[in-house]
Amino acid sequence: MKVTILQFPGTNCEYDAQHAFKDLGAETEILWHKSESVPSNTDLLVVAGGFSYGDYLRSGAIAKFSPVMKAVKEYAKNGGKVLGICNGFQVLTEAGLLPGALKRNENLHFLSKHHHLKVINNDNIFLKELNKDDVVNIPIAHHDGNFYIDANGLKELYANNQVLLTYTDKNGETQNPNGSVDSIAGVCNKEKNVFGLMPHPERAMEQLLGSDDGVKMLRGFFSA
Amino acid sequence: MKVIVNVFLKAGVLDSQGKAVHHALNSLHFNGVSDVRVGKQIVLNLDEEDEGKAREEVARMCEDLLANTVIEDYEIELIK
């Protein structure tokens, strides 16, 4: 299992992601954004969190033009698996690889805390080790996590089982921290090979640090 | 040619910053304000002198980078 992790200027979660995937037994490589190709033995490409290009203009708006993104699009088009976490999710929506957009949090605050999430669809490689309606405890840390999609787009997401996770309380009751449409925390593309979420599963890998619920999520990619 | 691009959230997309500013203005007793939108202004200096071409080029810039048309609208103003 080879995991390639993208690094833009301002990315700051690439080493957390590397640590998490190494712990699960993967070979990892951090790929600088100037690269014009994705290593051919890549089984999973991670677009890690942080503040690519200082969030200038909009979160993810400038990163989408980095040299590596052309290769990422090609990789995804050929069925390669891509996971965008936090800023990575923003980059993937900006690049058009995932539907919707991420707006400023409704209460305008930067949110940094553990939050519960409910599994909405698990018929995909990312969440297949979890059950529908399972509640996991995963940290969030974002300013622009307010997922927006218009009514037609939303209908399509549900019709294709593309809604992955929603924000809830510990009992699975909706609790929306940032104003996201339908409390949505993560989605995938129609083909179910590109995934994006605002919460950080790579920061929930050991009980000692508050939760190891991220293990089941990231492990899904290993049994492809 | 100088070009001003204004980018705002689309009508119907909640503008939390506009709402917060509106609320703050009301608490400062500016009670005659019925709506506030907060957006971005981007000022460009172009070599292009032809208005039509300039407008077309800036529209492409907006579609590609300056605005995210999933959530934002843009206005282009040419200044001679």
Contacts between the chains, C-beta under 8 A, distances in Angstrom:
chain1	res1	chain2	res2	distance
A	57	B	65	7.2
A	57	B	66	7.3
A	58	B	68	5.8
A	61	B	65	6.5
A	61	B	68	6.9
A	62	B	65	7.8
A	65	B	65	7.4
A	93	B	70	7.6
A	94	B	68	6.7
A	100	B	70	6.6
A	101	B	68	5.5
A	101	B	70	4.1
A	101	B	71	4.7
A	103	B	9	7.5
A	103	B	13	7.3
A	103	B	14	8.0
A	103	B	16	7.8
A	103	B	71	6.0
A	104	B	16	5.9
A	104	B	17	6.6
A	105	B	16	7.4
A	106	B	14	6.9
A	106	B	16	5.0
A	107	B	16	7.2
A	108	B	16	5.6
A	108	B	17	6.5
A	108	B	20	6.0
A	146	B	16	7.8
A	148	B	13	6.3
A	148	B	70	7.1
A	148	B	71	5.4
A	149	B	70	7.6
A	150	B	70	7.9
A	179	B	14	7.0
A	179	B	16	7.0
